[in-house]
Amino acid sequence: MHDGGRQPRRVVITGLGVVTSIGIGVTEFLAGLREGRSGITPITSFDTTGFSHANGAEVTDFDPAAWLERVDPDELGRAGQFSAAAARMAVGDAGLTVRELRGKRALVSVGTTDAESRDLDNLVAQQIEHGPESWNPVVARRSTAGRLSSSIVRELALTDVEAVTIPTACAAGNYAIGNGFDAIREGEVDVALVGGADAVCRKTFTGFYRLGTIAPQVCAPFDKDRKGILTGEGGGILVLESLESALARGARIYAEVLGYGLNCDANHPVAPDRDSLARCIELAHRNAGVKPEDVDFISAHGTGTKANDVTESGAIRQVFDAPPPTVSIKSMLGHSMGAASALASAACALAITEGFIPPTINHTETDPEVGLDCVPNQARPATLNVVQNNALAFAGNNSVLILGRYRDAV
């Protein structure tokens, strides 16, 4: 609750840091979104012998040593490397020096699905074959989920900081951004580094494969012949600060965070619930002070499975009389798990700033049960004032974020 005599602060995005399969850094990521670039390649992170198909969206050109200045990359798991590198990028992109950042009260909030499951996969394999005494102690130390946020604190040598890792699976990026929004809005901190990170791992790929939801070749959300998801990886960190702070230092403002909605129906371990998601969208609109007709485009969760796409589009139509263009960047990035909604939020901020809607690629014919304008295959120029970013997760965890074009007055 905010103090009765003080208006809540307006919260803006002033920095973006992204590690993705279609581009590392804002410039390359933006180019990939505009081009409808595909980040899908055969998986090389683990032995895929025995799987009939094993494509994914791995980040193939990432050298953590090129981005990390204080922390030895070997002391971090791959997701921690993504997280710390993206934070370093985001701070630079915001025009903040590390010294300036260290003088501020800060929140670091990072969402994840798997944390360092790649390391855990390898530790388990070593234990089965040689016993726990064979574990590499460096790998064992770096495998904890808390490293995703603490790696940022270490890399930037922050002192007056709260560090949180949020494990709400595929909705976690939006959860983390909402956490930062609240903290800035109520004056609890001066700056928030928020987002998500995950790395491709055997556990998650195998789990989705056993569920029958891994696509053979490409991810084609909303298409009538879609075959499922492709697992991916990456990290996205956003710098949030108050509008007052951003204006005082002459910062570039990508977008304003207008509000968000969260709910959990706990209806089913893996099946999404249409009514619950519709309620979450309505919560987000109410929190942001917008109406459905104000929303110019939706970045959907859009995994490309039969259940998700029909359920999500049904929830959208339930809330919107005339749904706006609705896209899925997972068609390009694959499903980067806890990083997914953070990267989609970065894409939404860039879309507002640059005036375009990213495409849903790999699209041939829209499923009649979906019935949405999914901006097939080609980016579309557009003036965007309000955008919505949906995220769904197992066990009914939903998170919906609303961003808006910065305006001088509300």
C-alpha positions in Angstrom: 0.0 0.0 0.0 1.3 3.5 -0.8 1.2 6.4 1.6 -2.1 8.2 1.5 -0.5 11.6 1.0 1.8 10.6 -1.9 0.9 9.6 -5.4 2.4 6.3 -6.7 5.4 6.9 -8.9 5.1 6.3 -12.6 7.4 3.5 -13.7 9.3 3.5 -17.0 11.7 1.1 -18.9 15.0 2.8 -19.7 17.3 -0.1 -20.5 17.1 -3.5 -22.2 19.6 -6.3 -22.2 18.9 -9.4 -24.2 20.6 -12.7 -25.0 18.6 -14.6 -27.6 18.9 -17.1 -30.4 18.0 -14.4 -32.9 20.4 -11.8 -31.7 22.4 -10.7 -28.7 22.0 -7.1 -27.6 19.2 -4.6 -28.4 20.4 -3.8 -31.9 20.6 -7.4 -33.1 17.4 -8.5 -31.3 15.5 -5.6 -32.9 16.8 -6.6 -36.3 15.8 -10.2 -35.7 12.3 -9.2 -34.7 11.9 -7.0 -37.8 13.2 -9.6 -40.2 11.2 -12.5 -38.7 14.5 -14.3 -38.1 14.4 -17.9 -37.0 16.7 -19.1 -34.2 15.9 -22.8 -34.6 18.8 -25.2 -35.1 19.5 -28.9 -34.1 20.1 -29.1 -30.4 23.8 -29.6 -29.5 23.7 -29.0 -25.7 23.1 -32.7 -24.9 23.1 -36.0 -26.7 19.8 -36.3 -28.6 20.4 -39.9 -29.7 17.1 -41.8 -29.5 14.8 -38.8 -30.1 13.1 -38.8 -33.5 13.4 -35.1 -33.7 15.4 -32.6 -31.6 15.4 -29.0 -32.8 15.5 -26.1 -30.5 16.5 -22.5 -30.1 20.0 -22.4 -28.7 22.1 -19.3 -28.4 25.0 -20.3 -30.5 27.2 -17.3 -30.5 27.3 -16.3 -26.8 30.7 -15.7 -25.2 30.1 -14.7 -21.6 33.7 -13.5 -21.2 32.9 -10.8 -23.8 30.2 -9.3 -21.5 31.2 -10.1 -17.9 33.8 -7.9 -16.3 33.9 -8.9 -12.6 32.7 -12.5 -12.3 34.6 -15.5 -13.7 32.1 -17.1 -16.2 33.1 -20.5 -15.0 31.7 -19.7 -11.6 28.2 -19.3 -13.2 25.9 -21.8 -14.8 24.7 -21.0 -18.3 21.5 -19.3 -17.1 23.4 -17.3 -14.6 25.8 -16.2 -17.4 22.7 -15.1 -19.5 21.3 -13.2 -16.5 24.5 -11.4 -15.6 25.4 -10.5 -19.1 21.9 -9.2 -19.9 22.0 -7.1 -16.8 25.4 -5.6 -17.8 23.9 -4.8 -21.2 20.7 -3.3 -19.8 22.6 -1.0 -17.4 24.8 0.2 -20.3 21.7 0.6 -22.5 20.1 2.7 -19.9 23.0 5.1 -19.9 23.9 4.3 -16.3 27.4 3.9 -15.1 28.0 1.1 -12.6 29.1 3.7 -10.1 25.8 5.6 -10.4 23.9 2.3 -10.1 25.8 1.4 -6.9 24.6 4.7 -5.3 20.9 3.7 -5.7 18.6 1.4 -3.7 18.1 -1.5 -6.0 16.0 -4.6 -6.6 17.2 -7.5 -8.7 14.3 -9.8 -9.6 14.9 -12.7 -12.0 12.3 -15.3 -13.1 13.1 -18.8 -14.2 11.7 -22.2 -14.9 14.8 -24.4 -14.8 17.4 -22.2 -13.2 20.6 -24.3 -13.6 19.0 -27.6 -14.6 21.7 -28.1 -17.2 24.3 -28.4 -14.4 21.9 -30.5 -12.3 21.4 -32.8 -15.3 25.1 -33.3 -15.5 25.6 -33.8 -11.7 22.9 -36.4 -11.6 24.5 -38.3 -14.5 27.9 -38.2 -12.7 26.3 -39.4 -9.5 24.5 -42.4 -11.2 27.7 -43.4 -12.9 30.4 -42.6 -10.4 28.7 -41.6 -7.1 28.3 -38.1 -5.6 32.0 -37.9 -4.7 32.6 -37.4 -8.4 30.8 -34.1 -8.5 32.8 -31.0 -9.6 32.5 -28.7 -6.5 32.4 -25.6 -8.7 29.5 -26.9 -10.7 27.7 -28.0 -7.6 28.1 -24.6 -6.0 26.8 -22.7 -9.1 23.7 -24.9 -9.6 21.4 -23.2 -7.1 18.5 -21.1 -8.4 19.5 -18.1 -6.3 22.6 -17.6 -8.5 20.4 -16.1 -11.3 19.9 -12.9 -9.2 23.0 -13.0 -7.1 25.1 -13.2 -10.2 23.9 -9.8 -11.2 24.6 -8.4 -7.8 28.2 -9.8 -8.0 28.8 -8.7 -11.5 27.7 -5.1 -10.8 29.1 -5.1 -7.2 25.8 -3.8 -5.8 25.5 -3.2 -2.1 22.1 -1.6 -1.2 20.1 -4.3 -2.9 17.4 -7.0 -2.6 17.9 -10.0 -4.8 15.1 -12.4 -5.6 14.7 -15.4 -7.9 11.1 -16.1 -8.9 10.4 -19.7 -10.0 6.9 -19.4 -11.5 8.0 -21.3 -14.6 7.0 -19.8 -18.0 5.2 -16.8 -16.4 8.1 -15.9 -14.3 9.5 -13.1 -16.4 6.3 -11.1 -16.1 6.1 -11.9 -12.4 9.6 -10.4 -11.9 8.8 -7.3 -13.9 5.6 -6.8 -11.8 7.7 -7.2 -8.7 10.0 -4.4 -9.9 7.1 -2.2 -10.9 5.6 -2.4 -7.4 8.9 -1.6 -5.7 9.6 1.4 -7.9 6.0 2.6 -7.8 5.8 2.6 -4.0 9.2 4.2 -3.6 10.9 1.2 -2.0 13.8 1.2 -4.4 15.3 3.6 -7.0 16.0 1.2 -9.7 15.0 -2.4 -10.5 16.8 -4.9 -12.8 14.1 -7.4 -13.7 13.5 -10.2 -16.2 14.2 -13.8 -16.7 16.8 -16.4 -17.7 16.9 -20.1 -18.6 19.1 -22.5 -20.5 18.3 -25.4 -22.7 18.5 -28.6 -20.7 17.8 -32.3 -21.1 15.2 -32.5 -18.4 12.8 -29.9 -19.9 13.2 -31.1 -23.5 12.6 -34.7 -22.5 9.5 -33.7 -20.4 7.9 -31.9 -23.2 8.9 -34.6 -25.6 7.2 -37.3 -23.4 4.1 -35.1 -23.3 4.1 -35.2 -27.1 4.4 -31.5 -27.5 7.8 -31.0 -29.2 7.4 -30.0 -32.8 9.4 -32.0 -35.4 10.9 -28.9 -37.1 9.5 -25.5 -36.5 7.2 -23.7 -34.0 4.1 -22.4 -35.8 1.8 -20.8 -33.3 -1.9 -20.3 -34.4 -1.4 -22.2 -37.6 -3.9 -25.0 -38.3 -1.1 -27.5 -38.8 1.0 -26.5 -35.8 2.9 -29.4 -34.1 4.0 -28.0 -30.8 6.7 -26.1 -29.0 10.5 -26.0 -29.4 12.5 -25.4 -26.3 14.8 -22.5 -26.3 17.0 -20.4 -24.0 18.2 -16.9 -23.3 18.0 -14.0 -20.9 16.3 -10.7 -20.8 16.8 -8.0 -18.2 15.0 -4.6 -18.1 16.0 -1.5 -16.2 13.0 0.0 -14.5 13.1 3.4 -12.7 10.6 6.1 -11.8 9.6 8.6 -14.5 11.0 11.4 -12.3 14.4 9.7 -12.1 14.5 9.1 -15.9 13.6 12.7 -16.8 16.1 14.1 -14.3 19.0 12.3 -15.9 17.7 12.7 -19.5 17.3 9.0 -20.1 15.7 7.5 -23.2 12.3 6.0 -22.3 11.3 2.9 -24.2 7.9 2.5 -22.6 5.9 3.0 -19.4 4.8 0.1 -17.3 1.1 0.7 -16.8 0.3 -2.3 -14.7 -0.1 -6.1 -14.6 -2.3 -8.9 -13.4 -1.5 -12.2 -11.7 -3.6 -15.2 -10.8 -3.3 -18.9 -10.2 -6.2 -21.3 -10.7 -4.3 -24.5 -9.8 -6.8 -26.2 -12.0 -4.5 -28.6 -13.8 -0.8 -29.4 -13.7 -0.3 -28.7 -17.5 -3.6 -27.7 -19.1 -4.4 -24.0 -19.4 -7.8 -22.7 -18.3 -9.5 -20.2 -20.5 -11.7 -18.5 -17.9 -8.7 -18.1 -15.5 -6.6 -16.4 -18.2 -9.5 -14.1 -19.2 -9.8 -13.1 -15.5 -6.0 -12.4 -15.4 -6.3 -10.2 -18.5 -9.1 -8.3 -16.9 -7.1 -7.8 -13.7 -4.2 -6.4 -15.7 -6.5 -4.0 -17.6 -8.0 -2.8 -14.3 -4.6 -2.4 -12.7 -3.2 -0.5 -15.7 -6.3 1.7 -16.0 -7.0 0.6 -19.6 -9.9 -0.9 -21.5 -9.8 -3.7 -24.0 -10.3 -1.2 -26.9 -7.2 0.7 -25.8 -4.9 -2.3 -26.5 -3.1 -2.0 -29.9 -1.5 -5.4 -30.0 -1.0 -8.5 -27.9 2.2 -10.5 -27.5 0.7 -13.9 -26.8 2.1 -16.7 -24.8 1.6 -18.6 -28.1 3.5 -21.8 -27.6 2.2 -23.6 -30.7 0.5 -26.5 -29.0 -3.1 -27.4 -29.8 -4.2 -26.7 -26.2 -2.5 -23.4 -25.6 -3.3 -21.6 -28.8 -7.0 -22.5 -28.7 -7.4 -21.8 -25.0 -5.4 -18.5 -25.1 -7.2 -17.2 -28.2 -10.5 -18.1 -26.6 -9.6 -16.1 -23.5 -8.7 -13.2 -25.6 -11.9 -13.3 -27.5 -13.7 -13.5 -24.2 -12.3 -10.2 -23.1 -12.0 -8.3 -26.4 -15.0 -7.7 -28.6 -12.6 -7.0 -31.5 -9.2 -8.6 -30.6 -6.2 -6.6 -31.8 -3.3 -8.1 -33.8 -1.9 -11.0 -31.7 1.5 -12.4 -32.3 3.9 -15.0 -30.9 7.6 -14.4 -31.0 8.1 -18.0 -29.8 7.8 -18.7 -33.5 11.3 -17.1 -33.8 12.8 -17.7 -30.4 11.3 -21.0 -29.4 10.1 -21.3 -25.8 12.8 -19.9 -23.6 10.8 -20.8 -20.4 11.4 -18.3 -17.6 13.0 -15.9 -20.0 10.1 -16.0 -22.4 7.9 -13.3 -21.1 10.8 -11.1 -20.2 12.1 -11.3 -23.8 8.6 -10.7 -25.0 8.3 -7.6 -22.8 11.6 -6.3 -24.3 10.1 -6.9 -27.7 6.9 -5.0 -26.8 9.0 -2.1 -25.5 10.9 -2.0 -28.8 7.7 -2.3 -30.8 6.3 0.8 -29.1 9.5 2.7 -29.6 10.2 1.7 -33.2 6.6 1.6 -34.4 6.0 -2.0 -35.6 4.4 -5.3 -34.7 6.7 -8.3 -34.9 5.5 -11.2 -37.0 4.4 -14.7 -36.2 6.6 -16.7 -38.6 6.2 -20.2 -40.0 2.6 -19.4 -40.7 0.6 -20.9 -43.6 -3.1 -20.8 -42.5 -4.7 -19.6 -39.3 -6.5 -22.2 -37.3 -10.2 -21.3 -37.5 -10.5 -22.1 -33.8 -8.0 -19.4 -33.1 -9.5 -16.8 -35.4 -7.0 -14.0 -34.7 -4.9 -11.7 -36.8 -1.5 -13.1 -36.0 0.5 -10.8 -38.3 1.8 -13.7 -40.4 5.4 -13.9 -41.5 6.1 -10.1 -42.1 6.5 -7.4 -39.5 3.8 -4.6 -39.7 4.3 -0.9 -39.3 2.1 0.4 -36.5 1.7 3.3 -34.0 1.4 1.6 -30.7 0.1 3.3 -27.5 -0.8 0.3 -25.4 0.4 -3.3 -25.7 -0.3 -6.5 -23.7 2.1 -9.3 -23.0 0.5 -12.6 -21.9 2.4 -15.4 -20.0 1.0 -18.7 -18.9 2.7 -21.4 -16.9 2.0 -24.9 -15.6 -0.3 -25.3 -12.6 -2.4 -22.4 -13.8 0.1 -19.5 -13.1 -0.8 -16.6 -15.3 0.8 -13.2 -15.6 -0.2 -10.4 -18.0 1.8 -7.2 -18.3 0.6 -3.9 -19.8 3.0 -1.4 -21.4 2.3 2.0 -22.8 3.9 4.7 -24.9 5.3 7.3 -22.5 3.2 10.5 -22.5 3.9 13.7 -20.7 0.7 13.5 -18.8 -1.5 10.5 -17.8 
